[in-house]
Amino acid sequence: MITGFFGLSTTGTIFLLLLVLLVGYLIFRVMQYLLKAVVVGIMFMAIPFVLQALGKPVATDIKSLLWYMILGIVMFFVMRSVRFGFKATQKAMSPFSKKFEKKKSQKNQ
């Protein structure tokens, strides 16, 4: 038997490599998602400054800025959850819509 990395067989080495690549990809995607959430939170932190520029009396202390940032991050996660729900519903209903389109086109002919 041929031993490879860490004394594993060739198949075990390939499996370990694929596992490391999968975990690396998942970590990359999660970090990308979290970075987007933080960017949205930072953009929400600008809201009080924009409102002040428009003449509205809004507090710009650290507590309120953090509140706006958390609100932005929560809104990002809510938006992404709703978007996922719509896409999942569309995927689940696609077989039914294809059947309905076929029946509709047959009636029009």
Distance bins in CASP14 RR format, pairs under 12 A and 6 or more apart:
PFRMAT RR
TARGET T0000
AUTHOR 0000-0000-0000
RMODE 2
METHOD distances of the structure
MODEL  1
1 7 0 0 0 0 0 1 0 0 0 0 0
1 8 0 0 0 0 0 1 0 0 0 0 0
1 9 1 0 1 0 0 0 0 0 0 0 0
1 10 0 0 0 0 1 0 0 0 0 0 0
1 11 0 0 0 0 0 1 0 0 0 0 0
1 12 0 0 0 0 0 1 0 0 0 0 0
2 8 0 0 0 0 0 1 0 0 0 0 0
2 9 1 0 0 1 0 0 0 0 0 0 0
2 10 1 0 1 0 0 0 0 0 0 0 0
2 11 0 0 0 0 1 0 0 0 0 0 0
2 12 0 0 0 0 0 1 0 0 0 0 0
2 13 0 0 0 0 1 0 0 0 0 0 0
2 14 0 0 0 0 0 1 0 0 0 0 0
3 9 1 0 0 1 0 0 0 0 0 0 0
3 10 0 0 0 0 1 0 0 0 0 0 0
3 11 0 0 0 0 0 1 0 0 0 0 0
3 12 0 0 0 0 1 0 0 0 0 0 0
3 13 0 0 0 0 1 0 0 0 0 0 0
4 10 1 0 0 1 0 0 0 0 0 0 0
4 11 0 0 0 0 0 1 0 0 0 0 0
4 12 0 0 0 0 1 0 0 0 0 0 0
4 13 1 0 1 0 0 0 0 0 0 0 0
4 14 0 0 0 0 1 0 0 0 0 0 0
4 15 0 0 0 0 0 1 0 0 0 0 0
4 16 0 0 0 0 1 0 0 0 0 0 0
4 17 0 0 0 0 0 1 0 0 0 0 0
5 11 0 0 0 0 0 1 0 0 0 0 0
5 12 0 0 0 0 1 0 0 0 0 0 0
5 13 1 0 1 0 0 0 0 0 0 0 0
5 14 0 0 0 0 1 0 0 0 0 0 0
5 15 0 0 0 0 0 1 0 0 0 0 0
5 16 1 0 0 1 0 0 0 0 0 0 0
5 17 1 0 0 1 0 0 0 0 0 0 0
5 20 0 0 0 0 0 1 0 0 0 0 0
6 12 0 0 0 0 1 0 0 0 0 0 0
6 13 1 0 0 1 0 0 0 0 0 0 0
6 15 0 0 0 0 0 1 0 0 0 0 0
6 16 1 0 0 1 0 0 0 0 0 0 0
6 17 0 0 0 0 0 1 0 0 0 0 0
6 20 0 0 0 0 0 1 0 0 0 0 0
7 13 0 0 0 0 1 0 0 0 0 0 0
7 16 0 0 0 0 0 1 0 0 0 0 0
8 14 0 0 0 0 1 0 0 0 0 0 0
8 15 0 0 0 0 1 0 0 0 0 0 0
8 16 1 0 0 1 0 0 0 0 0 0 0
8 17 0 0 0 0 0 1 0 0 0 0 0
8 19 0 0 0 0 0 1 0 0 0 0 0
9 15 0 0 0 0 1 0 0 0 0 0 0
9 16 0 0 0 0 0 1 0 0 0 0 0
10 16 0 0 0 0 0 1 0 0 0 0 0
10 17 0 0 0 0 0 1 0 0 0 0 0
11 17 0 0 0 0 0 1 0 0 0 0 0
11 18 0 0 0 0 0 1 0 0 0 0 0
12 18 0 0 0 0 1 0 0 0 0 0 0
12 19 0 0 0 0 1 0 0 0 0 0 0
12 20 0 0 0 0 0 1 0 0 0 0 0
13 19 0 0 0 0 0 1 0 0 0 0 0
13 20 0 0 0 0 0 1 0 0 0 0 0
14 20 0 0 0 0 0 1 0 0 0 0 0
14 21 0 0 0 0 0 1 0 0 0 0 0
15 21 0 0 0 0 0 1 0 0 0 0 0
15 22 0 0 0 0 0 1 0 0 0 0 0
16 22 0 0 0 0 0 1 0 0 0 0 0
16 23 0 0 0 0 0 1 0 0 0 0 0
17 23 0 0 0 0 0 1 0 0 0 0 0
17 24 0 0 0 0 0 1 0 0 0 0 0
18 24 0 0 0 0 0 1 0 0 0 0 0
18 25 0 0 0 0 0 1 0 0 0 0 0
19 25 0 0 0 0 0 1 0 0 0 0 0
19 26 0 0 0 0 0 1 0 0 0 0 0
20 26 0 0 0 0 0 1 0 0 0 0 0
20 27 0 0 0 0 0 1 0 0 0 0 0
21 27 0 0 0 0 0 1 0 0 0 0 0
21 28 0 0 0 0 0 1 0 0 0 0 0
22 28 0 0 0 0 0 1 0 0 0 0 0
22 29 0 0 0 0 0 1 0 0 0 0 0
23 29 0 0 0 0 0 1 0 0 0 0 0
23 30 0 0 0 0 0 1 0 0 0 0 0
24 30 0 0 0 0 1 0 0 0 0 0 0
24 31 0 0 0 0 1 0 0 0 0 0 0
24 32 0 0 0 0 0 1 0 0 0 0 0
25 31 0 0 0 0 0 1 0 0 0 0 0
25 32 0 0 0 0 0 1 0 0 0 0 0
26 32 0 0 0 0 0 1 0 0 0 0 0
26 33 0 0 0 0 0 1 0 0 0 0 0
27 33 0 0 0 0 0 1 0 0 0 0 0
27 34 0 0 0 0 0 1 0 0 0 0 0
28 34 0 0 0 0 0 1 0 0 0 0 0
28 35 0 0 0 0 0 1 0 0 0 0 0
29 35 0 0 0 0 0 1 0 0 0 0 0
29 36 0 0 0 0 0 1 0 0 0 0 0
30 36 0 0 0 0 0 1 0 0 0 0 0
30 37 0 0 0 0 0 1 0 0 0 0 0
31 37 0 0 0 0 0 1 0 0 0 0 0
31 38 0 0 0 0 0 1 0 0 0 0 0
32 38 0 0 0 0 0 1 0 0 0 0 0
32 39 0 0 0 0 0 1 0 0 0 0 0
33 39 0 0 0 0 0 1 0 0 0 0 0
33 40 0 0 0 0 0 1 0 0 0 0 0
33 73 0 0 0 0 0 1 0 0 0 0 0
33 76 0 0 0 0 1 0 0 0 0 0 0
33 77 0 0 0 0 1 0 0 0 0 0 0
33 80 0 0 0 0 1 0 0 0 0 0 0
33 84 0 0 0 0 0 1 0 0 0 0 0
34 40 0 0 0 0 0 1 0 0 0 0 0
34 41 0 0 0 0 0 1 0 0 0 0 0
34 73 0 0 0 0 1 0 0 0 0 0 0
34 76 0 0 0 0 0 1 0 0 0 0 0
34 77 0 0 0 0 0 1 0 0 0 0 0
34 80 0 0 0 0 0 1 0 0 0 0 0
35 41 0 0 0 0 0 1 0 0 0 0 0
35 42 0 0 0 0 0 1 0 0 0 0 0
35 73 0 0 0 0 0 1 0 0 0 0 0
35 76 0 0 0 0 0 1 0 0 0 0 0
36 42 0 0 0 0 0 1 0 0 0 0 0
36 43 0 0 0 0 0 1 0 0 0 0 0
36 72 0 0 0 0 0 1 0 0 0 0 0
36 73 0 0 0 0 1 0 0 0 0 0 0
36 76 1 0 0 1 0 0 0 0 0 0 0
36 77 0 0 0 0 0 1 0 0 0 0 0
36 79 0 0 0 0 0 1 0 0 0 0 0
36 80 0 0 0 0 1 0 0 0 0 0 0
37 43 0 0 0 0 0 1 0 0 0 0 0
37 44 0 0 0 0 0 1 0 0 0 0 0
37 69 0 0 0 0 0 1 0 0 0 0 0
37 70 0 0 0 0 0 1 0 0 0 0 0
37 71 0 0 0 0 0 1 0 0 0 0 0
37 72 0 0 0 0 1 0 0 0 0 0 0
37 73 1 0 1 0 0 0 0 0 0 0 0
37 74 0 0 0 0 1 0 0 0 0 0 0
37 75 0 0 0 0 1 0 0 0 0 0 0
37 76 1 0 1 0 0 0 0 0 0 0 0
37 77 1 0 0 1 0 0 0 0 0 0 0
37 78 0 0 0 0 0 1 0 0 0 0 0
37 79 0 0 0 0 0 1 0 0 0 0 0
37 80 0 0 0 0 1 0 0 0 0 0 0
38 44 0 0 0 0 0 1 0 0 0 0 0
38 45 0 0 0 0 0 1 0 0 0 0 0
38 69 0 0 0 0 1 0 0 0 0 0 0
38 70 0 0 0 0 0 1 0 0 0 0 0
38 72 0 0 0 0 1 0 0 0 0 0 0
38 73 1 0 0 1 0 0 0 0 0 0 0
38 76 0 0 0 0 1 0 0 0 0 0 0
38 77 0 0 0 0 0 1 0 0 0 0 0
39 45 0 0 0 0 0 1 0 0 0 0 0
39 46 0 0 0 0 0 1 0 0 0 0 0
39 69 0 0 0 0 0 1 0 0 0 0 0
39 72 0 0 0 0 0 1 0 0 0 0 0
39 73 0 0 0 0 1 0 0 0 0 0 0
39 76 0 0 0 0 1 0 0 0 0 0 0
40 46 0 0 0 0 0 1 0 0 0 0 0
40 47 0 0 0 0 0 1 0 0 0 0 0
40 68 0 0 0 0 0 1 0 0 0 0 0
40 69 0 0 0 0 1 0 0 0 0 0 0
40 70 0 0 0 0 0 1 0 0 0 0 0
40 71 0 0 0 0 1 0 0 0 0 0 0
40 72 1 0 1 0 0 0 0 0 0 0 0
40 73 1 0 0 1 0 0 0 0 0 0 0
40 74 0 0 0 0 1 0 0 0 0 0 0
40 75 1 0 0 1 0 0 0 0 0 0 0
40 76 1 0 1 0 0 0 0 0 0 0 0
40 77 0 0 0 0 1 0 0 0 0 0 0
40 78 0 0 0 0 0 1 0 0 0 0 0
40 79 0 0 0 0 1 0 0 0 0 0 0
40 80 0 0 0 0 1 0 0 0 0 0 0
41 47 0 0 0 0 1 0 0 0 0 0 0
41 65 0 0 0 0 0 1 0 0 0 0 0
41 66 0 0 0 0 1 0 0 0 0 0 0
41 67 0 0 0 0 0 1 0 0 0 0 0
41 68 1 0 0 1 0 0 0 0 0 0 0
41 69 1 0 1 0 0 0 0 0 0 0 0
41 70 1 0 0 1 0 0 0 0 0 0 0
41 71 1 0 0 1 0 0 0 0 0 0 0
41 72 1 0 1 0 0 0 0 0 0 0 0
41 73 1 0 1 0 0 0 0 0 0 0 0
41 74 0 0 0 0 1 0 0 0 0 0 0
41 75 0 0 0 0 1 0 0 0 0 0 0
41 76 1 0 0 1 0 0 0 0 0 0 0
41 77 0 0 0 0 0 1 0 0 0 0 0
42 49 0 0 0 0 0 1 0 0 0 0 0
42 65 0 0 0 0 1 0 0 0 0 0 0
42 66 0 0 0 0 0 1 0 0 0 0 0
42 68 0 0 0 0 1 0 0 0 0 0 0
42 69 1 0 0 1 0 0 0 0 0 0 0
42 70 0 0 0 0 0 1 0 0 0 0 0
42 72 0 0 0 0 1 0 0 0 0 0 0
42 73 0 0 0 0 1 0 0 0 0 0 0
42 76 0 0 0 0 0 1 0 0 0 0 0
43 49 0 0 0 0 0 1 0 0 0 0 0
43 50 0 0 0 0 0 1 0 0 0 0 0
43 68 0 0 0 0 1 0 0 0 0 0 0
43 69 0 0 0 0 1 0 0 0 0 0 0
43 71 0 0 0 0 0 1 0 0 0 0 0
43 72 1 0 0 1 0 0 0 0 0 0 0
43 73 0 0 0 0 0 1 0 0 0 0 0
43 75 0 0 0 0 0 1 0 0 0 0 0
43 76 0 0 0 0 1 0 0 0 0 0 0
44 50 0 0 0 0 0 1 0 0 0 0 0
44 51 0 0 0 0 0 1 0 0 0 0 0
44 64 0 0 0 0 0 1 0 0 0 0 0
44 65 0 0 0 0 1 0 0 0 0 0 0
44 66 0 0 0 0 0 1 0 0 0 0 0
44 67 0 0 0 0 1 0 0 0 0 0 0
44 68 1 0 1 0 0 0 0 0 0 0 0
44 69 1 0 1 0 0 0 0 0 0 0 0
44 70 0 0 0 0 1 0 0 0 0 0 0
44 71 1 0 1 0 0 0 0 0 0 0 0
44 72 1 1 0 0 0 0 0 0 0 0 0
44 73 1 0 0 1 0 0 0 0 0 0 0
44 74 0 0 0 0 1 0 0 0 0 0 0
44 75 1 0 0 1 0 0 0 0 0 0 0
44 76 0 0 0 0 1 0 0 0 0 0 0
45 51 0 0 0 0 0 1 0 0 0 0 0
45 58 0 0 0 0 0 1 0 0 0 0 0
45 60 0 0 0 0 1 0 0 0 0 0 0
45 62 0 0 0 0 0 1 0 0 0 0 0
45 64 0 0 0 0 1 0 0 0 0 0 0
45 65 1 0 1 0 0 0 0 0 0 0 0
45 66 0 0 0 0 1 0 0 0 0 0 0
45 67 0 0 0 0 1 0 0 0 0 0 0
45 68 1 0 1 0 0 0 0 0 0 0 0
45 69 1 0 1 0 0 0 0 0 0 0 0
45 70 0 0 0 0 1 0 0 0 0 0 0
45 71 0 0 0 0 1 0 0 0 0 0 0
45 72 0 0 0 0 1 0 0 0 0 0 0
45 73 0 0 0 0 0 1 0 0 0 0 0
46 52 0 0 0 0 0 1 0 0 0 0 0
46 53 0 0 0 0 0 1 0 0 0 0 0
46 58 0 0 0 0 0 1 0 0 0 0 0
46 60 0 0 0 0 0 1 0 0 0 0 0
46 65 0 0 0 0 1 0 0 0 0 0 0
46 68 0 0 0 0 1 0 0 0 0 0 0
46 69 0 0 0 0 1 0 0 0 0 0 0
46 72 0 0 0 0 0 1 0 0 0 0 0
47 53 0 0 0 0 0 1 0 0 0 0 0
47 54 0 0 0 0 0 1 0 0 0 0 0
47 56 0 0 0 0 0 1 0 0 0 0 0
47 58 0 0 0 0 1 0 0 0 0 0 0
47 59 0 0 0 0 0 1 0 0 0 0 0
47 60 0 0 0 0 0 1 0 0 0 0 0
47 64 0 0 0 0 1 0 0 0 0 0 0
47 65 0 0 0 0 1 0 0 0 0 0 0
47 67 0 0 0 0 0 1 0 0 0 0 0
47 68 1 0 1 0 0 0 0 0 0 0 0
47 69 0 0 0 0 1 0 0 0 0 0 0
47 71 0 0 0 0 1 0 0 0 0 0 0
47 72 0 0 0 0 1 0 0 0 0 0 0
47 75 0 0 0 0 0 1 0 0 0 0 0
48 54 0 0 0 0 0 1 0 0 0 0 0
48 55 0 0 0 0 0 1 0 0 0 0 0
48 56 0 0 0 0 1 0 0 0 0 0 0
48 57 0 0 0 0 0 1 0 0 0 0 0
48 58 1 0 1 0 0 0 0 0 0 0 0
48 59 1 0 0 1 0 0 0 0 0 0 0
48 60 1 0 1 0 0 0 0 0 0 0 0
48 61 0 0 0 0 1 0 0 0 0 0 0
48 62 0 0 0 0 0 1 0 0 0 0 0
48 63 0 0 0 0 0 1 0 0 0 0 0
48 64 1 0 0 1 0 0 0 0 0 0 0
48 65 1 0 0 1 0 0 0 0 0 0 0
48 66 0 0 0 0 0 1 0 0 0 0 0
48 67 0 0 0 0 1 0 0 0 0 0 0
48 68 1 0 0 1 0 0 0 0 0 0 0
48 69 0 0 0 0 0 1 0 0 0 0 0
48 71 0 0 0 0 0 1 0 0 0 0 0
49 55 0 0 0 0 0 1 0 0 0 0 0
49 56 0 0 0 0 0 1 0 0 0 0 0
49 58 0 0 0 0 1 0 0 0 0 0 0
49 59 0 0 0 0 0 1 0 0 0 0 0
49 60 1 0 0 1 0 0 0 0 0 0 0
49 64 0 0 0 0 0 1 0 0 0 0 0
49 65 0 0 0 0 1 0 0 0 0 0 0
49 68 0 0 0 0 1 0 0 0 0 0 0
50 56 0 0 0 0 1 0 0 0 0 0 0
50 58 0 0 0 0 1 0 0 0 0 0 0
50 60 0 0 0 0 0 1 0 0 0 0 0
50 68 0 0 0 0 0 1 0 0 0 0 0
51 57 0 0 0 0 1 0 0 0 0 0 0
51 58 1 0 1 0 0 0 0 0 0 0 0
51 59 0 0 0 0 0 1 0 0 0 0 0
51 60 0 0 0 0 1 0 0 0 0 0 0
51 64 0 0 0 0 0 1 0 0 0 0 0
51 68 0 0 0 0 0 1 0 0 0 0 0
52 58 1 0 1 0 0 0 0 0 0 0 0
52 59 0 0 0 0 1 0 0 0 0 0 0
52 60 1 0 0 1 0 0 0 0 0 0 0
52 64 0 0 0 0 0 1 0 0 0 0 0
52 65 0 0 0 0 0 1 0 0 0 0 0
53 60 0 0 0 0 0 1 0 0 0 0 0
57 64 0 0 0 0 0 1 0 0 0 0 0
58 64 1 0 0 1 0 0 0 0 0 0 0
58 65 0 0 0 0 0 1 0 0 0 0 0
58 67 0 0 0 0 0 1 0 0 0 0 0
58 68 0 0 0 0 1 0 0 0 0 0 0
59 65 0 0 0 0 1 0 0 0 0 0 0
59 66 0 0 0 0 0 1 0 0 0 0 0
59 67 0 0 0 0 1 0 0 0 0 0 0
59 68 0 0 0 0 0 1 0 0 0 0 0
60 66 0 0 0 0 0 1 0 0 0 0 0
60 67 0 0 0 0 0 1 0 0 0 0 0
60 68 0 0 0 0 1 0 0 0 0 0 0
61 67 0 0 0 0 1 0 0 0 0 0 0
61 68 0 0 0 0 0 1 0 0 0 0 0
62 68 0 0 0 0 0 1 0 0 0 0 0
62 69 0 0 0 0 0 1 0 0 0 0 0
63 69 0 0 0 0 0 1 0 0 0 0 0
63 70 0 0 0 0 0 1 0 0 0 0 0
64 70 0 0 0 0 0 1 0 0 0 0 0
64 71 0 0 0 0 0 1 0 0 0 0 0
65 71 0 0 0 0 0 1 0 0 0 0 0
65 72 0 0 0 0 0 1 0 0 0 0 0
66 72 0 0 0 0 0 1 0 0 0 0 0
66 73 0 0 0 0 0 1 0 0 0 0 0
67 73 0 0 0 0 0 1 0 0 0 0 0
67 74 0 0 0 0 0 1 0 0 0 0 0
68 74 0 0 0 0 0 1 0 0 0 0 0
68 75 0 0 0 0 0 1 0 0 0 0 0
69 75 0 0 0 0 0 1 0 0 0 0 0
69 76 0 0 0 0 0 1 0 0 0 0 0
70 76 0 0 0 0 0 1 0 0 0 0 0
70 77 0 0 0 0 0 1 0 0 0 0 0
71 77 0 0 0 0 0 1 0 0 0 0 0
71 78 0 0 0 0 0 1 0 0 0 0 0
72 78 0 0 0 0 1 0 0 0 0 0 0
72 79 0 0 0 0 1 0 0 0 0 0 0
72 80 0 0 0 0 0 1 0 0 0 0 0
73 79 0 0 0 0 0 1 0 0 0 0 0
73 80 0 0 0 0 0 1 0 0 0 0 0
74 80 0 0 0 0 0 1 0 0 0 0 0
74 81 0 0 0 0 0 1 0 0 0 0 0
75 81 0 0 0 0 0 1 0 0 0 0 0
75 82 0 0 0 0 0 1 0 0 0 0 0
76 82 0 0 0 0 0 1 0 0 0 0 0
76 83 0 0 0 0 0 1 0 0 0 0 0
77 83 0 0 0 0 0 1 0 0 0 0 0
77 84 0 0 0 0 0 1 0 0 0 0 0
78 84 0 0 0 0 0 1 0 0 0 0 0
78 85 0 0 0 0 0 1 0 0 0 0 0
79 85 0 0 0 0 0 1 0 0 0 0 0
79 86 0 0 0 0 0 1 0 0 0 0 0
80 86 0 0 0 0 0 1 0 0 0 0 0
80 87 0 0 0 0 0 1 0 0 0 0 0
81 87 0 0 0 0 0 1 0 0 0 0 0
81 88 0 0 0 0 0 1 0 0 0 0 0
82 88 0 0 0 0 0 1 0 0 0 0 0
82 89 0 0 0 0 0 1 0 0 0 0 0
83 89 0 0 0 0 0 1 0 0 0 0 0
83 90 0 0 0 0 0 1 0 0 0 0 0
84 90 0 0 0 0 0 1 0 0 0 0 0
84 91 0 0 0 0 0 1 0 0 0 0 0
85 91 0 0 0 0 1 0 0 0 0 0 0
85 92 0 0 0 0 1 0 0 0 0 0 0
85 93 0 0 0 0 0 1 0 0 0 0 0
86 92 0 0 0 0 0 1 0 0 0 0 0
86 93 0 0 0 0 0 1 0 0 0 0 0
87 93 0 0 0 0 0 1 0 0 0 0 0
87 94 0 0 0 0 0 1 0 0 0 0 0
88 94 0 0 0 0 0 1 0 0 0 0 0
89 96 0 0 0 0 0 1 0 0 0 0 0
89 97 0 0 0 0 0 1 0 0 0 0 0
90 96 0 0 0 0 0 1 0 0 0 0 0
90 97 0 0 0 0 1 0 0 0 0 0 0
90 98 0 0 0 0 0 1 0 0 0 0 0
91 97 0 0 0 0 0 1 0 0 0 0 0
93 99 0 0 0 0 0 1 0 0 0 0 0
93 100 0 0 0 0 1 0 0 0 0 0 0
94 100 0 0 0 0 0 1 0 0 0 0 0
94 101 0 0 0 0 0 1 0 0 0 0 0
95 101 0 0 0 0 0 1 0 0 0 0 0
95 102 0 0 0 0 0 1 0 0 0 0 0
96 102 0 0 0 0 0 1 0 0 0 0 0
96 103 0 0 0 0 0 1 0 0 0 0 0
97 103 0 0 0 0 0 1 0 0 0 0 0
97 104 0 0 0 0 0 1 0 0 0 0 0
98 104 0 0 0 0 0 1 0 0 0 0 0
98 105 0 0 0 0 0 1 0 0 0 0 0
99 105 0 0 0 0 0 1 0 0 0 0 0
99 106 0 0 0 0 0 1 0 0 0 0 0
100 106 0 0 0 0 0 1 0 0 0 0 0
100 107 0 0 0 0 0 1 0 0 0 0 0
101 107 0 0 0 0 0 1 0 0 0 0 0
101 108 0 0 0 0 0 1 0 0 0 0 0
102 108 0 0 0 0 0 1 0 0 0 0 0
102 109 0 0 0 0 0 1 0 0 0 0 0
103 109 0 0 0 0 0 1 0 0 0 0 0
END
